[in-house]
Amino acid sequence: MPLLPRPEISRLTASYHGGPDHAELKALGLTPGDVIDFSVCSNPFAPPVNIGEAARGIAINRYPDSESTEFRESLSKRLGVPVDNIIAGSGSTELLRMAALAYFKPGDRVLIPEPAFGEYRLGCEIMGTEIITRKAKEEDGFAFNIGDIIKTIKNSRPAGVFICNPNNPTGNYLDKKSIESILDAGDETLIILDEAYISFVEEIWNSPALIDRENLLIVRSMTKDHALTGLRLGYAIAHRKIIDTLRLVKPPWNINAVAQEIGKLTLDGADRMEYSRAEMRKTKNYLIKELGRLGYKAVPSDTNYFLVKVGNASAFRAALLRKKIMVRNCASFGLPDYVRIAARTMPECEKLIAAIETICHAGGSPDSIGMTEASQGGEETSNTMRSND
């Protein structure tokens, strides 16, 4: 009899990632460098990290610091949070998996307001939990119903709740009062506050001030705001009890020596984010205005990225990819009529608008993009897959 994995593993489904699919691009005769990528919400204005400077003097023949001590100390100074309340991760996804591994067991209920980052569901399914969802409505601009979330927590007593703030893919940002109400509703519920895109919000409230609560885990990413997506680096902030628990399941040496050093250098230049936000605000406003002129309405967002209803998201993406431009098909978020677009530099944004305009003129209307591509076999199979970015 063959060796079989746990039943929870056998039932897992494939996850659909944002960003370039190298095999897909190769089939089209393209490389990642050929494509302008609006599908990933990273900072296009981040200065390049001096890899040579970061790597100088690093002894790669020795294990890195398993606790990422100096990197965490740099975070502590910048955030005003004790170093013992911080844990480093290989991107925020590793930290989310660690939280599920440490706190959830088979049969536990976990609440995931949707649409949401697909890694929440996948991490919970690996642990065999029962997933409860509450879906935001299109007519409400995909804003979460906080009253409904609180009611669900009180009635279902979930072991955990995932809140993406600002949310991915909608860009909606919840205020402090809403998060405090959710924390109050579940004293024995771990509230995982995913702030991967917090640096792209214009006016934020100080969530680390809440880490004295013993049911809050704040997860953040450095890969988006500092354009380090290929490096994989993130961190979590929480009460010391939660951090100590996560350390028990953290893989040893999870952050390599070069990443730790680059993380420190990046934090030293983090003040450039104010400039980046100002530039992204300009290009986002340009995109929204020009898309409106072409017949596409953007959903209001508090971040550098936003949803646009296009009719057939898969076909819309395919049409643009043929012109070396990539947007995010949101079918895997449960939104097959929407794409997500992140602001980039003005020349890149002008190329996106020009490409859409060309396609619209060829077909006669915005809806024709979907109809034309679908008739050419441009449909993707990602509708059945889970979003992972």
C-alpha positions in Angstrom: 0.0 0.0 0.0 1.5 3.4 -1.0 2.4 5.9 1.7 -0.2 8.6 1.7 -0.1 12.2 3.1 -2.5 13.5 5.8 -6.1 13.8 4.5 -5.8 17.6 4.9 -2.9 17.7 2.5 -4.6 15.4 -0.1 -7.5 17.9 -0.2 -5.4 21.0 -0.9 -5.9 22.8 -4.2 -3.4 24.8 -6.2 -2.8 28.4 -5.3 -2.7 31.1 -8.0 0.2 33.6 -7.4 0.4 37.1 -8.6 3.4 38.3 -10.6 4.9 36.7 -13.7 4.4 33.0 -14.5 7.7 32.3 -16.2 6.3 29.3 -18.1 3.4 31.4 -19.4 5.7 34.1 -20.5 8.1 31.7 -22.2 5.1 30.3 -24.2 4.5 33.8 -25.5 8.1 34.4 -26.3 8.6 36.8 -23.4 10.8 37.1 -20.4 9.8 38.8 -17.1 12.0 41.7 -18.1 9.9 42.3 -21.2 6.7 42.9 -19.2 5.5 45.9 -17.3 4.0 44.3 -14.2 1.0 46.2 -12.7 -0.2 42.9 -11.0 2.2 43.1 -8.1 1.6 46.0 -5.6 5.3 46.8 -4.9 6.9 50.3 -4.8 8.2 51.2 -8.3 10.0 54.3 -6.8 12.1 52.4 -4.2 15.8 53.1 -4.6 17.9 50.0 -5.6 19.6 48.3 -2.7 23.4 48.2 -3.0 23.8 44.4 -3.0 27.6 44.7 -3.2 27.6 46.9 -0.1 25.3 44.6 1.8 27.2 41.5 0.9 30.7 42.9 1.7 32.2 41.2 4.7 29.4 38.6 5.1 30.8 35.2 5.9 28.6 32.9 3.8 30.5 29.9 5.0 28.9 30.3 8.4 25.2 30.0 9.5 23.4 33.3 9.7 22.0 34.6 13.0 19.0 32.4 13.6 17.2 35.1 15.5 18.0 38.0 13.0 19.0 40.0 16.0 20.6 43.1 14.4 17.7 43.3 11.9 15.2 43.1 14.7 17.1 45.7 16.7 16.9 48.1 13.7 13.1 47.4 13.5 12.8 48.1 17.2 14.4 51.5 16.9 12.3 52.5 13.9 9.0 51.2 15.3 9.5 52.0 19.0 8.7 48.4 19.9 10.8 46.3 22.2 13.0 43.8 20.2 11.5 40.9 22.1 8.1 41.8 20.6 9.4 41.2 17.1 10.0 38.1 15.0 11.5 38.0 11.5 10.1 35.9 8.7 11.0 34.9 5.1 8.3 37.2 3.8 4.9 37.6 5.5 3.7 34.3 4.1 6.1 32.3 6.3 4.8 34.2 9.4 1.2 33.5 8.5 2.0 29.8 8.1 3.8 29.8 11.5 0.8 31.4 13.2 -1.5 28.6 11.8 0.9 25.9 12.8 1.3 27.3 16.3 -2.3 28.1 17.1 -4.8 26.1 15.0 -5.6 22.4 15.2 -7.9 20.1 13.2 -11.6 21.1 13.8 -10.9 24.6 15.0 -13.0 27.3 13.4 -11.2 30.2 11.7 -12.9 33.3 10.3 -11.7 34.8 7.0 -13.6 37.9 5.7 -13.4 37.8 1.9 -12.2 38.7 -0.6 -8.8 38.1 1.0 -5.3 36.9 0.4 -5.5 33.2 -0.4 -2.6 32.1 1.9 -4.9 32.5 4.9 -7.2 29.8 3.7 -4.3 27.5 2.5 -2.5 27.8 5.9 -5.7 26.9 7.7 -6.5 24.0 5.4 -3.1 22.5 6.0 -3.9 22.5 9.7 -7.3 20.9 9.1 -9.4 23.8 10.4 -13.0 24.6 9.6 -13.1 27.9 7.6 -15.9 30.4 8.1 -16.2 33.3 5.6 -18.0 36.6 5.5 -18.1 38.2 2.1 -18.0 41.9 1.4 -20.5 43.1 -1.1 -19.9 44.8 -4.4 -22.6 47.3 -3.7 -20.8 48.4 -0.5 -17.5 48.9 -2.4 -16.3 45.6 -0.9 -16.1 47.2 2.5 -16.2 44.7 5.4 -19.3 44.7 7.6 -17.6 45.0 11.0 -20.9 44.4 12.9 -21.3 41.1 11.0 -17.7 40.1 11.8 -18.1 40.8 15.5 -21.4 38.9 15.6 -19.7 35.9 14.0 -16.8 36.0 16.4 -19.2 36.0 19.4 -21.4 33.3 18.0 -18.8 30.9 16.5 -15.9 31.5 18.9 -13.2 30.9 16.2 -9.7 30.1 17.2 -8.5 32.8 14.8 -9.5 35.6 12.5 -7.5 37.0 9.6 -7.9 40.7 8.8 -6.0 42.1 5.9 -5.6 45.9 6.6 -5.4 47.5 4.1 -7.2 44.7 2.4 -5.9 42.8 -0.6 -7.3 43.1 -3.3 -9.7 45.9 -2.5 -7.4 48.4 -0.8 -10.0 49.2 2.0 -8.4 50.3 5.3 -10.1 49.8 8.6 -9.8 52.4 11.4 -8.5 51.7 14.9 -12.0 51.6 16.4 -13.0 48.7 14.1 -9.9 46.7 14.9 -10.3 47.3 18.7 -14.0 46.1 18.4 -12.9 42.9 16.7 -10.2 42.4 19.4 -12.8 42.9 22.2 -15.2 40.4 20.6 -12.8 37.5 20.9 -10.6 37.4 24.0 -9.6 33.8 23.2 -9.4 34.3 19.5 -6.1 35.1 17.8 -6.6 38.2 15.6 -4.0 38.1 12.8 -3.8 41.6 11.4 -2.0 41.5 8.1 -0.5 44.9 7.3 1.6 43.9 4.3 0.5 47.0 2.4 0.4 49.4 5.3 3.1 51.7 3.9 0.9 52.5 0.9 -1.8 54.1 3.1 -1.6 57.9 3.3 -2.8 58.2 6.9 -2.4 55.3 9.3 -3.1 54.7 12.9 -0.5 53.2 15.3 -1.4 49.5 15.4 1.8 48.5 17.3 0.4 50.4 20.3 -2.1 47.6 20.7 0.4 44.7 21.2 -0.1 44.6 24.9 -3.2 42.7 24.0 -2.6 39.0 24.2 -4.7 38.1 21.2 -3.2 40.3 18.4 -0.5 39.4 15.9 0.5 42.1 13.4 2.3 40.8 10.3 4.1 43.1 7.9 6.1 42.7 4.7 9.2 44.6 3.6 9.1 43.2 0.1 6.3 45.4 -1.2 7.1 48.9 0.1 10.8 48.5 -0.4 10.6 46.5 -3.7 12.3 43.4 -2.3 9.9 40.9 -3.6 12.7 38.6 -4.8 14.4 38.7 -1.4 11.6 37.5 0.9 11.7 39.5 4.1 9.0 40.4 6.7 8.3 40.6 10.4 5.6 40.2 13.0 4.9 42.3 16.1 2.9 41.0 19.1 2.8 40.4 22.8 5.9 38.6 24.1 3.8 35.5 24.8 2.8 35.2 21.1 6.3 35.9 19.8 7.8 33.3 22.1 5.2 30.8 20.8 6.0 31.5 17.2 9.7 31.1 17.9 9.0 27.5 18.9 7.8 26.7 15.4 10.1 29.0 13.4 12.6 27.2 11.2 16.2 27.8 12.3 18.2 30.3 10.1 15.0 31.3 8.3 16.5 34.6 7.1 19.8 34.3 5.2 22.7 36.5 6.1 22.4 38.7 3.0 18.7 39.3 3.5 19.3 40.4 7.1 22.0 42.9 6.1 19.8 44.3 3.2 16.9 44.6 5.6 19.0 46.8 7.9 20.3 49.0 5.0 16.7 49.3 3.7 15.4 50.5 7.1 18.1 53.2 7.1 16.6 54.6 3.9 12.9 54.0 4.8 12.1 57.7 4.9 11.9 57.7 1.1 8.4 56.2 1.4 6.9 59.7 1.8 8.3 60.6 -1.6 7.1 57.2 -3.1 3.6 57.7 -1.7 3.4 61.1 -3.3 4.5 59.8 -6.7 2.1 56.8 -6.6 -0.7 59.1 -5.7 -0.1 61.1 -8.9 0.1 58.0 -11.1 -2.9 56.3 -9.4 -5.0 59.4 -10.0 -3.9 59.5 -13.6 -4.8 55.9 -14.1 -8.3 56.2 -12.5 -9.0 59.3 -14.6 -7.9 57.7 -17.9 -9.6 54.4 -17.2 -12.8 56.3 -16.6 -12.4 58.1 -19.9 -12.1 54.6 -21.6 -15.3 53.4 -19.8 -13.8 51.6 -16.8 -14.7 52.5 -13.3 -12.2 52.0 -10.5 -13.4 50.9 -7.0 -12.3 53.5 -4.3 -9.2 52.4 -2.5 -7.0 53.7 0.3 -3.8 52.3 -1.3 -1.7 52.4 -4.4 -3.7 49.6 -6.0 -7.4 49.3 -6.9 -10.0 47.1 -8.5 -11.5 47.8 -11.9 -14.5 46.0 -13.3 -13.7 44.9 -16.8 -16.3 42.2 -17.5 -14.0 39.2 -18.3 -10.9 39.6 -16.1 -9.1 36.6 -17.6 -9.5 37.7 -21.1 -8.7 41.3 -20.3 -5.4 40.2 -18.7 -4.6 38.0 -21.7 -5.2 40.8 -24.1 -2.8 43.1 -22.2 -0.2 40.4 -21.7 0.1 40.1 -25.5 1.1 43.7 -25.4 3.7 43.0 -22.7 1.7 44.5 -19.8 0.4 42.4 -16.9 -2.6 43.2 -14.6 -4.0 41.0 -11.8 -6.9 38.7 -12.7 -9.0 38.7 -9.6 -11.0 35.5 -10.5 -9.1 33.6 -7.8 -10.4 36.2 -5.2 -13.9 35.3 -6.3 -14.1 38.4 -8.5 -14.0 37.1 -12.1 -15.2 40.5 -13.5 -12.4 42.5 -11.9 -8.7 43.1 -12.3 -6.4 44.7 -9.8 -4.0 47.4 -11.0 -1.1 48.9 -9.0 0.2 52.4 -9.7 3.6 52.5 -11.3 5.8 55.2 -12.9 4.1 57.7 -15.1 5.7 56.5 -18.4 4.6 52.9 -17.5 1.1 54.1 -16.7 0.9 55.9 -20.0 1.8 52.7 -21.8 -0.9 50.8 -20.0 -3.6 53.3 -20.9 -2.3 53.4 -24.5 -2.5 49.6 -24.7 -6.1 49.5 -23.4 -7.1 52.3 -25.7 -5.7 50.4 -28.7 -7.5 47.3 -27.8 -10.8 49.1 -27.2 -10.5 50.9 -30.6 -9.8 47.6 -32.3 -12.9 46.0 -30.8 -15.2 49.1 -30.6 -15.9 49.0 -26.8 -14.3 48.1 -23.5 -16.4 44.9 -23.3 -15.0 43.8 -26.6 -11.6 43.0 -25.0 -13.2 40.1 -23.1 -15.2 38.9 -26.0 -12.3 39.0 -28.5 -9.9 37.2 -26.2 -12.4 34.6 -25.1 -13.1 33.7 -28.7 -9.4 33.3 -29.3 -9.0 30.9 -26.4 -7.6 33.5 -24.1 -9.4 32.2 -21.0 -7.3 31.2 -18.0 -8.0 28.3 -15.7 -7.3 30.4 -12.5 -11.0 30.8 -11.7 -10.9 27.6 -9.7 -7.6 28.5 -8.0 -7.0 30.4 -4.8 -5.4 33.8 -4.8 -1.9 34.0 -3.4 -1.0 37.7 -3.9 
